[in-house]
């Protein structure tokens, strides 16, 4: 748990970004496990937020997430990111079946890099735990993914971002006959994270 | 260790006094031996210290022996310089002692080696001995165990022996009892036999006596029979004599009868002769009358012929008469017919003439031969018929034409009526139109009047205006009024132009309406209604479309849910994400599959091409193979059948052989159950059953028959435990029984 605690449990901007990225890492792994995108035997248990989280042991996924989240963290500090989306696509038809939106809002009036939050860490953790629980329980209402699927992570930024190497522009992922479910949100008083799942409704 | 000790020893020797030298030598030797021994015994302890301490004790310096010795040595050095010979001697001694020391050392070393070897040997031996002792101990234990078991067994055996002895004594007693019983039986039987013997002897004596009596009686009977034979001979002789007398008597009777027969014959002949005489007389008389009779006969014959001819003639005449009568009748009929025919002929001739005249008339040729007339007539008639045919054709055509004309006329009439209807309708509409025109004209009048009134109004306004202008030119106060009036005028002018526009519009409308109304007012009405309907329809459609729009809006909202919101920014992702990797993998996989499919298609094609040739070979091969296999199967079946037959025959033979050799017929009824019937069995139901038990021995099963053989079973099976003995003894028993029976019979 890489939270940065400085001077009587105050959280810096960078620390907040780290908290958010940790949440994203666990949340994405959890979704990958729950939605059955990869075989369950490639996941191992890891306890966090007082929950048993399942983390992928696939080297490729790990590398991909590491790279992506490092970039997200930088951009979060720079306040460029609007939204991070985990897009699940049918490989055969290239149809987008599910989109997990992690909407980012920047709180507080201070826009400098020295912004600090006094929100206690255990409350933030509790909030994150609630969201992760919701993600885990979302399997009960989401449609079964009975085809070969893969995922991608899209980062929605404000205009004028200098693209680092290995990054490319992507298309927005629209879903037909969609239904969306909002999860709980959590906030570090610097970043507010809202999780929304949008999925294709098969019964339509 | 040794070297250390030796060094110390050497040092000691070097600084020893010459007087004590020998002593020292001895002590050294002793010491060396001692040290060696000490080393030997305390090999693991620190010998250096010990030796050193011992030496120090010998040297008389308990704390620092070397230094003291050195101090000791330094003092005598000064004293002993004077005698070199002694020194030489001492040196020689020293050398000798050194030699001896080295010798001793080598010996000690050698001894050490030996000791070590010995120790190793001892150790080995010790180990082996220990092993042996352990082994022995084990064996002893084992042996003890064995001994115990053996003892136990011995005890058991003893107990068994005792039991057996008891049993045997019991058995002995029982057998003794049995033997006694059997002896008693034997004695009974022998006594019975003796009694039987006595009885039999008395019976035999009686029988012999009877035989003698019977022999006497037989002799008497023989004598009687001889007497009777003589008597019979006599009687036979008498009988013969009497018989001969009887035959003579019969012969005489026969002769008498023969003579009587001759007598009767003679009487008969005599009577015949008398009759003959009478007949000869009558014949002679008849002969005299014969010629006359013959004449009469001839006459009568002739007469007869005549009568016969007459009769024949009469019959012929009668037939002729009959025939003639028939002919007469026919002729009469024909005569009547003839008269009729003549009449007809006349008539026909008349007709003919008439016809001819007619024909001539028809042909309009009087000088025509009668013969050519019919032909001509026929041709004329044919011509006429053809004419008639053509005429009928024409008639038919004309009739059809007539029909069509009638139909046309009907149609025309209908059209006419329609047109008349239309005309009336049109007249009606015309009137309506006229009415409408009238109304419109009235309206027009009204409108024109209205227009006139408007014009009048306008004129009045204009007048007003001019009046105002005129009034305004007077006075300064009126300047404001003028201003206001001007504004008013402008306003009024605007209004007027508006009115004018309106009027013009109205006029145009009026004209339009007039024009339209004058043309086709009813159609216009229809149009209006139609338009109204259309308006309604459009309204409905409008509502429908609005609903549809609402629906679509709802749908659109739903679509919007699925749409991604960019919020005016951009979307970025890592170019090497799992999706793209997955897609690339998939593409590669697809390509591979495609290649494989192509390859397989080619293969299939090749196969198909190559199939037809190979197929034929395959099929022929397979059929050949099938035939071969079938033949093989049939061969095998034949073989098995033969084997079966052979086995059956050999089995039967074997069974027969067994039956004849051992006297028992063996039948295997079910699983390991054998039924035996003896060759000498008294009944067919006397069967012995044997069955294999689990340990592979045969058991005799209880049957009705076996229960009767308790003695044999007891003896041979229970005692001797031998089935062959049992069976053979049974055979012997049965055989003896049988032969006994046959002898008795």
Contacts between the chains, C-beta under 8 A, distances in Angstrom:
chain1	res1	chain2	res2	distance
A	60	B	578	7.0
A	60	B	581	7.2
A	61	B	578	6.7
A	64	B	574	6.6
A	64	B	576	7.5
A	64	B	577	6.4
A	64	B	578	6.2
A	67	B	574	6.2
A	68	B	573	7.9
A	68	B	574	5.7
A	71	B	574	8.0
A	82	B	567	5.3
A	82	B	569	5.4
A	83	B	565	7.9
A	83	B	567	7.6
A	85	B	564	7.5
A	85	B	571	8.0
A	87	B	579	7.6
A	89	B	579	5.6
A	91	B	579	7.5
A	91	B	582	5.3
A	91	B	583	6.3
A	91	B	586	5.6
A	92	B	586	7.8
A	94	B	583	7.9
A	99	B	564	7.1
A	148	B	582	7.7
A	148	B	586	7.7
A	150	B	578	5.2
A	150	B	579	4.3
A	150	B	581	7.7
A	150	B	582	3.8
A	150	B	583	7.4
A	151	B	577	7.9
A	151	B	578	5.7
A	151	B	579	6.3
A	152	B	573	5.6
A	152	B	577	4.5
A	152	B	578	6.7
A	152	B	579	4.2
A	152	B	580	7.6
A	153	B	573	6.1
A	153	B	574	7.3
A	153	B	577	6.8
A	154	B	571	4.9
A	154	B	572	7.1
A	154	B	573	5.0
A	155	B	571	7.1
A	155	B	572	5.0
A	155	B	573	6.7
A	156	B	566	6.7
A	156	B	567	7.0
A	156	B	569	5.5
A	156	B	570	7.4
A	156	B	571	5.5
A	157	B	569	5.1
A	157	B	570	5.7
A	157	B	571	7.8
A	157	B	572	6.2
A	158	B	568	7.8
A	158	B	569	4.8
A	159	B	568	6.9
A	159	B	569	5.9
A	159	B	570	6.7
A	161	B	570	6.9
A	161	B	572	7.2
A	163	B	572	6.6
A	166	B	574	5.9
A	166	B	575	5.6
A	166	B	576	6.4
A	167	B	572	5.4
A	167	B	573	7.3
A	167	B	574	6.1
A	167	B	575	6.5
A	168	B	572	7.0
A	168	B	573	6.7
A	168	B	574	7.7
A	168	B	575	4.2
A	169	B	570	6.1
A	169	B	571	6.6
A	169	B	572	6.1
A	170	B	571	4.6
A	170	B	572	6.5
A	170	B	573	4.6
A	171	B	571	6.9
A	172	B	563	7.5
A	172	B	564	3.4
A	172	B	565	7.9
A	172	B	566	5.7
A	172	B	571	5.8
A	173	B	564	5.4
A	174	B	562	5.7
A	174	B	563	4.9
A	174	B	564	5.4
A	175	B	562	3.7
A	175	B	563	7.9
A	176	B	559	7.4
A	176	B	562	5.9
A	177	B	558	7.3
A	177	B	562	6.9
A	178	B	558	7.2
A	178	B	559	7.7
A	178	B	561	4.8
A	178	B	562	2.8
A	178	B	563	8.0
A	179	B	561	6.9
A	180	B	561	5.4
A	180	B	562	7.9
A	198	B	561	6.9
A	198	B	562	6.2
A	200	B	562	7.6
